[in-house]
Structure formats: structure tokens, C-alpha cells
Amino acid sequence: MSDIGEVLTGTGLVALGTGEALGATQAFGGAMLTVAGLLAMLAAQEAGQAAAWRIADIAAMRALLAEGGAAVPEVAEGFTLEALDAAWNALSAALDAHHAEVEARGDRMRDAAICAFYRDSTARRGLVWPG
């Protein structure tokens, strides 16, 4: 886990514990702290996998577009989340347009490959509800 993930996990645990204790006397304040704790725990998970799922998706989208003969948009290279999100957004828009063309021409193999990407992409981004 990254340092930011550890900080967010610690923050989440403190807020969850405090929210539970406070909830016995102040329901609203306790609930607010509990929600803040849950959000911190989810943010810690995202911090740990944020770059990895974006990089995997970007590579997969580039491959799907190239294999399908579609134009692959030029995207700025970089490993900040802002740069990765910009690349992901551009490639995602291109893949959506390509997918519409694939469906219109009835190319079941390409359609299945793109749908498999969507399933894999969703799985990569999954967060586990703290329990």
C-alpha cells in the first residue's frame, strides 16, 4: 500500500471508530463521521490501484482500436492521474465510436472483444466495501 493509502486507511479507521462511539449520544454526528470513515477507506483502495487500472485500460483500448483498424488518438504520455485520465478519456471516446461502428456492421467477434474489455475494465476498478 502506498503512503497515501496508509494515511487514508488510518484516517478511515479513526473516523469509523469515533463515529460509532459518537453515534451513541449524537446520531447525526456519529453518522457523518462513519460516512467519512467509509469514504476514506474506499479512497485508500483507489489510491492503491488508481494508476494500475488506468494503464491497463489504456493499453487494452489502444490494442482494440489498432486491431479493429480504427484511428488511435494521439494522447499525451504521463503518469500523473490527470495525464492518465486525459488519455483514458480520449481513448474511451474513440472506443465508444468504434464500438458503434462494429455493432452497425454486425462484427460479432470485434463486438465480443470490446465487451470483454468493458467487463475486464470494470473488474479492475472494483472497490470492496469496508466491513
C-alpha positions in Angstrom: 0.0 0.0 0.0 1.2 3.5 -0.8 1.8 6.1 1.9 -1.4 7.9 0.8 -3.2 4.6 1.1 -1.9 4.1 4.6 -2.9 7.6 5.6 -6.4 7.2 4.2 -6.8 3.8 5.9 -5.7 5.2 9.2 -8.0 8.2 8.8 -10.8 5.9 7.9 -10.3 3.6 10.9 -10.2 6.6 13.3 -13.3 8.1 11.8 -15.2 4.8 11.8 -14.3 4.1 15.4 -15.1 7.7 16.5 -18.3 7.7 14.5 -19.5 4.5 16.2 -18.7 5.8 19.7 -20.2 9.3 19.0 -23.4 7.7 17.5 -24.5 6.5 20.9 -25.1 10.1 22.0 -25.2 12.2 18.8 -26.7 10.2 15.9 -26.1 12.8 13.2 -22.5 13.5 14.1 -21.8 9.8 14.5 -23.3 9.0 11.1 -21.3 11.8 9.5 -18.0 10.5 10.9 -18.9 7.0 9.9 -19.6 8.0 6.3 -16.3 10.0 6.3 -14.5 6.9 7.5 -16.1 4.7 4.8 -15.2 7.2 2.1 -11.6 7.4 3.4 -11.3 3.6 3.3 -12.7 3.5 -0.3 -10.3 6.3 -1.3 -7.4 4.3 0.2 -8.3 1.4 -2.1 -8.5 3.7 -5.1 -5.1 5.3 -4.2 -3.6 1.9 -4.2 -4.8 0.9 -7.7 -5.5 4.2 -9.4 -2.6 4.2 -11.9 -2.6 0.5 -12.5 -6.1 0.1 -13.8 -5.8 3.2 -15.9 -2.5 2.0 -17.5 -4.0 -1.5 -18.2 -7.1 0.1 -19.7 -5.1 2.5 -21.9 -3.0 -0.4 -23.3 -6.1 -2.5 -23.9 -8.0 0.3 -25.6 -5.1 1.1 -27.9 -4.8 -2.6 -28.9 -8.6 -2.9 -29.6 -8.6 0.2 -31.7 -5.5 -0.8 -33.7 -6.7 -4.4 -34.2 -10.0 -3.1 -35.4 -8.5 -0.7 -37.9 -9.8 2.3 -36.1 -7.9 5.6 -35.6 -5.9 5.6 -32.4 -6.0 9.1 -31.0 -2.7 10.8 -30.0 -2.6 11.2 -26.3 0.0 12.9 -24.1 2.2 10.5 -22.2 2.5 10.9 -18.5 2.0 9.0 -15.3 0.1 11.6 -13.2 -3.5 10.7 -12.6 -4.5 13.8 -14.6 -2.5 12.7 -17.6 -3.7 9.1 -17.4 -7.3 10.3 -17.1 -6.9 12.5 -20.2 -5.5 9.6 -22.2 -8.2 7.3 -20.8 -11.0 9.7 -21.7 -9.7 10.2 -25.3 -9.3 6.5 -25.9 -12.6 5.7 -24.3 -14.4 8.1 -26.6 -12.6 6.6 -29.6 -13.5 3.1 -28.5 -17.2 4.0 -28.0 -17.3 5.4 -31.5 -15.5 2.3 -32.9 -17.9 0.0 -30.9 -20.9 1.7 -32.5 -19.4 1.1 -36.0 -18.6 -2.5 -35.1 -22.2 -3.1 -34.0 -23.6 -1.4 -37.1 -21.7 -3.7 -39.4 -22.6 -6.8 -37.3 -19.0 -7.8 -36.5 -19.7 -10.2 -33.6 -16.0 -11.0 -33.0 -15.0 -7.4 -32.5 -18.1 -6.7 -30.5 -17.3 -9.6 -28.2 -13.7 -8.4 -27.8 -14.9 -4.9 -26.9 -17.5 -6.2 -24.4 -14.8 -8.3 -22.8 -12.7 -5.2 -22.4 -15.6 -3.4 -20.7 -16.0 -6.3 -18.3 -12.3 -6.5 -17.5 -12.1 -2.8 -17.1 -14.9 -2.8 -14.6 -13.3 -5.6 -12.6 -10.0 -3.8 -12.5 -11.7 -0.7 -10.9 -13.7 -2.6 -8.3 -13.6 -1.4 -4.7 -14.5 -3.5 -1.7 -17.0 -2.1 0.7 -15.3 -2.0 4.1 -16.9 -4.4 6.5 
